[in-house]
Amino acid sequence: NPKTGVVLEHLTARDIKYNREKITRYLRGLKVQYELQDQPASKRIYVINGLADCARENKFTLKDGNTSTVEQYFLQMKKYRIKYPELPCLWVGSKNSKIHVPAELCTIIAGQAIRKKLDDVQTSRMIRETATNTQLRKEKIMSSFAKMDLNHQPNLLNEFHFSVHGEFEKVPARVLEAPKIQYSDRQVDVFKGTWRADKFLQPCHLPENSWTILNLDGYVRDSDLHYLHDKLRRDG
């Protein structure tokens, strides 16, 4: 895979050593397509369990009882010379088996759902996308639907007799009245989460030396406390 090659070219065993746990968390559960070059019959779909030893040091026992490394096995049995034997293999397939394959022969399958915690950049981007204007979101959905061209796919039409209507479904709806709030022995109307407080309470003026300011935060500057003190004395 060209993209995999570009990544592995600039990745070193040292990089993996210091980021192994982070890389493992990211890869675990992803589906990959394994395929030897120019051998389409070797194509397999696997789920990644984690990282294994590098191909040069990763040893296992053959059916004849001899021991081989992954690097030697691929060279002798698969006629393929591993380009990055110092990088970890991928542990794939059943967790009860020991299937270790070179990462350079694997491609992450596009379009799969990933149930992992988003980083800060991804979270920020997701919030921006979900905050899209309603009309703009509708246009994006309609554009994506047109590109998918679902109603011209033979599998849906011929095998499942399935088609998708190209317009949004319209359903009857109504705006619910805001709930009433009991306030000061009467009910008041709420508008956009707010209501008018008709009765205004006058502040109490405390005599000197009857109150104090207690600062439990070491980061608050003394100048800010003096400003608060003067403001309270002046405005009550």
C-alpha positions in Angstrom: 0.0 0.0 0.0 1.6 3.4 -1.0 0.3 5.3 2.0 1.5 2.6 4.4 4.9 2.7 2.7 5.3 6.4 3.2 4.4 6.1 6.9 6.8 3.1 7.5 9.6 4.9 5.6 9.8 7.6 8.3 8.9 5.4 11.3 11.7 3.9 13.4 11.9 1.1 16.0 12.7 3.9 18.5 9.6 5.8 17.6 7.5 2.7 18.2 9.3 1.8 21.5 8.3 5.2 23.0 4.8 5.3 21.6 4.0 1.5 21.6 1.1 1.8 24.1 -0.5 4.7 22.2 -0.1 3.0 18.8 -1.6 -0.2 20.2 -4.6 1.6 21.6 -5.2 3.3 18.2 -4.8 0.1 16.1 -6.7 -2.4 18.4 -10.0 -3.3 16.9 -9.3 -1.9 13.4 -10.0 -4.1 10.4 -7.1 -4.4 7.9 -6.7 -6.1 4.5 -3.7 -8.3 4.3 -2.4 -9.1 0.8 1.0 -10.2 -0.7 2.1 -8.2 -3.7 0.9 -9.7 -7.0 -0.9 -12.5 -5.2 -4.6 -11.6 -5.0 -5.4 -15.1 -3.7 -3.6 -14.2 -0.5 -6.1 -11.5 0.4 -7.5 -11.8 3.9 -9.5 -9.5 6.2 -8.3 -9.4 9.8 -9.0 -7.5 13.0 -5.9 -6.1 14.8 -5.3 -7.3 18.4 -2.1 -5.4 19.0 1.6 -5.3 18.1 4.0 -8.3 18.1 7.8 -8.6 18.0 9.6 -7.3 14.9 9.8 -9.7 11.9 13.6 -10.2 12.4 13.2 -11.4 16.0 9.7 -12.8 15.9 10.2 -16.6 16.1 7.7 -19.4 15.8 7.7 -23.2 15.2 6.9 -24.6 11.8 4.9 -27.7 11.1 8.1 -29.8 10.6 9.3 -28.7 14.1 12.0 -26.3 12.9 12.1 -22.7 14.2 11.9 -19.7 11.9 11.6 -15.9 12.2 8.7 -14.1 10.4 11.4 -12.5 8.1 12.8 -15.9 7.1 9.4 -17.5 6.7 8.2 -14.8 4.2 11.4 -14.9 2.3 11.6 -18.7 2.0 7.9 -19.7 1.9 6.2 -16.6 0.4 9.1 -15.4 -1.8 8.7 -12.0 -0.3 11.5 -9.9 1.2 10.2 -7.8 4.1 11.3 -4.2 3.6 11.0 -3.1 7.3 12.0 -6.2 9.4 13.0 -4.1 12.4 9.4 -2.8 12.9 6.8 -4.7 14.9 4.4 -7.2 13.2 0.7 -6.9 13.6 -1.0 -9.5 15.8 -4.3 -10.2 13.9 -7.2 -12.7 13.8 -8.4 -14.8 16.7 -6.9 -13.9 20.1 -6.4 -17.6 20.7 -4.1 -17.9 17.7 -0.7 -16.4 16.9 -1.0 -14.8 13.5 1.7 -12.2 13.1 1.9 -10.3 9.7 4.2 -7.5 8.5 2.5 -4.1 8.7 3.7 -3.2 5.2 1.4 -5.9 3.8 -1.7 -4.5 5.5 -4.1 -1.7 4.6 -6.6 -0.2 7.0 -10.1 -0.7 5.5 -11.7 2.6 4.8 -15.1 3.6 6.1 -15.2 1.5 9.2 -16.7 2.9 12.4 -14.2 3.5 15.2 -15.4 3.5 18.8 -12.5 5.4 20.4 -12.2 8.5 22.4 -11.6 11.6 20.2 -8.6 13.8 20.8 -9.0 17.6 21.3 -8.7 18.4 17.6 -11.2 15.8 16.6 -13.6 16.8 19.3 -13.4 20.5 18.3 -14.0 19.5 14.6 -17.0 17.3 15.6 -18.6 20.2 17.5 -18.1 22.6 14.6 -19.7 20.0 12.2 -22.7 19.4 14.5 -23.2 23.2 14.9 -23.8 23.5 11.2 -26.8 25.6 10.0 -29.9 23.5 9.4 -30.2 24.4 5.8 -26.5 23.8 5.1 -26.7 20.4 6.8 -29.7 19.5 4.6 -27.7 20.5 1.5 -24.8 18.4 2.6 -27.0 15.3 3.2 -28.7 15.7 -0.2 -25.3 16.1 -1.9 -23.9 13.0 -0.2 -27.0 11.0 -1.1 -26.7 12.0 -4.8 -23.0 11.0 -4.8 -23.9 7.6 -3.3 -26.3 6.9 -6.1 -28.0 4.2 -4.1 -30.9 3.7 -6.4 -28.7 2.6 -9.3 -26.8 -0.1 -7.4 -27.8 -3.5 -8.7 -27.3 -5.3 -5.3 -30.0 -3.1 -3.7 -32.4 -3.3 -6.6 -32.0 -6.8 -7.8 -31.2 -8.8 -4.6 -33.1 -6.9 -2.0 -35.7 -5.0 -4.1 -34.7 -2.0 -2.1 -34.7 1.7 -3.0 -34.3 5.0 -1.2 -36.6 8.0 -1.5 -34.6 11.1 -2.5 -36.5 13.6 -0.3 -36.7 14.3 3.4 -39.7 12.7 5.2 -42.2 15.2 6.3 -44.0 14.6 9.6 -46.6 16.7 11.5 -45.2 18.6 14.5 -46.0 21.3 16.9 -44.1 23.7 19.2 -44.7 22.8 22.8 -45.7 25.6 25.1 -43.0 26.4 27.7 -43.8 25.0 31.2 -45.2 27.4 33.8 -43.0 28.3 36.8 -44.3 29.0 40.3 -42.6 32.2 41.4 -43.4 34.4 44.4 -46.8 32.8 45.1 -47.9 33.1 41.4 -47.3 31.5 38.0 -45.1 33.3 35.5 -44.5 32.8 31.8 -41.1 31.5 30.6 -39.6 32.7 27.3 -36.4 31.1 26.1 -35.6 29.9 29.6 -36.0 33.3 31.3 -38.7 35.2 33.1 -39.3 38.6 34.6 -38.6 39.1 38.3 -41.1 41.9 39.2 -40.1 42.2 42.8 -36.7 43.8 43.4 -35.0 43.2 46.7 -33.0 46.0 48.2 -29.5 45.1 49.4 -28.7 45.1 53.1 -26.1 47.5 54.4 -23.8 45.9 56.9 -22.0 47.9 59.5 -18.2 48.2 59.5 -16.3 45.3 61.1 -19.2 43.0 60.8 -18.0 41.2 57.6 -14.8 39.9 56.1 -13.4 38.4 52.9 -11.9 34.9 53.2 -9.4 34.0 50.4 -8.8 30.3 50.0 -7.2 30.5 46.6 -3.4 31.3 46.5 -3.6 32.5 42.9 -5.9 35.5 43.7 -3.9 38.7 43.8 -4.1 41.1 46.8 -4.9 43.9 44.4 -8.1 42.1 43.3 -9.2 41.5 46.9 -8.7 45.2 47.7 -10.7 46.1 44.6 -13.5 43.8 45.7 -13.4 45.2 49.2 -13.7 48.8 47.9 -16.5 47.9 45.5 -18.6 46.2 48.3 -18.1 49.2 50.6 -19.0 51.7 47.9 -22.0 49.9 46.3 -23.3 48.0 49.3 
